[in-house]
Amino acid sequence: MTIRLENSTGRRNGRFVAYEYGEDLFGTLYLNKFSGRERGRLIDKWRLNDLGSLIRVLDTEISRREEENYERPIFH
C-alpha cells in the first residue's frame, strides 16, 4: 500500500513524499519513504515488529511532513 503526499503550491510544486508499507515474505512489517519530483528516491527504511509500531511511525511522519511547509492560521 502507498500513501502519497504531493505539493501543488509555490515553487515546490510537483514534489512529493510517498510512504510504501506492507508485509514481506518473512512476516515482518516494513515502511519505506520516498521523496522526489517525477521519480522518487529512497530516503528511509523501517522494519517494524507489530502493527502498532507501523501506525505510530506513519502518524508521526505524516503529521511532521504536513506541518513542515504550512503556517498555522491565527484566529482572534
C-alpha positions in Angstrom: 0.0 0.0 0.0 1.2 3.5 -0.7 0.4 6.9 0.8 1.5 9.8 -1.4 1.6 13.5 -0.4 2.1 15.9 -3.3 2.9 19.6 -3.1 0.8 21.6 -5.5 1.6 25.1 -4.4 4.5 27.6 -4.9 8.0 26.8 -6.2 8.0 23.3 -4.8 5.0 22.4 -7.0 5.3 18.7 -8.1 7.4 17.5 -5.3 6.1 14.5 -3.4 6.7 12.2 -0.4 5.4 8.6 -0.6 5.2 6.1 2.2 5.1 2.5 1.0 4.2 -0.1 3.6 3.3 -3.8 3.8 4.5 -7.2 4.9 7.5 -9.0 3.5 7.8 -12.8 2.8 9.0 -13.4 6.4 6.0 -11.7 8.0 7.9 -8.5 9.0 6.1 -5.2 8.5 8.1 -2.6 6.5 7.8 1.1 5.8 9.8 2.8 3.0 9.9 6.6 2.5 10.5 8.0 -1.0 10.9 11.7 -1.9 11.4 13.5 -5.2 9.8 15.1 -8.2 9.0 12.7 -11.0 10.8 9.6 -9.8 11.4 9.3 -6.1 14.5 8.2 -4.3 14.5 6.1 -1.2 15.0 8.2 1.9 14.3 6.0 4.9 13.5 2.3 5.6 11.9 0.9 8.7 11.4 -2.8 9.8 8.7 -3.0 12.4 7.6 -5.7 14.8 3.9 -5.0 15.1 1.0 -3.1 13.6 1.0 -0.5 16.4 4.6 0.5 15.6 3.7 0.9 12.0 0.7 3.2 12.8 2.8 5.3 15.2 5.6 5.8 12.7 3.2 6.7 9.9 1.3 9.1 12.2 4.5 10.9 13.3 6.0 11.1 9.8 2.8 12.3 8.1 2.0 14.9 10.8 5.6 16.2 10.7 5.5 16.4 6.9 2.2 18.2 6.9 3.4 20.8 9.4 6.8 21.3 7.7 5.7 23.7 4.9 2.5 25.2 6.3 1.8 28.0 8.7 -1.0 27.6 11.1 -3.7 30.3 10.9 -4.1 32.6 13.9 -7.7 33.0 14.9 -8.7 36.0 17.0 
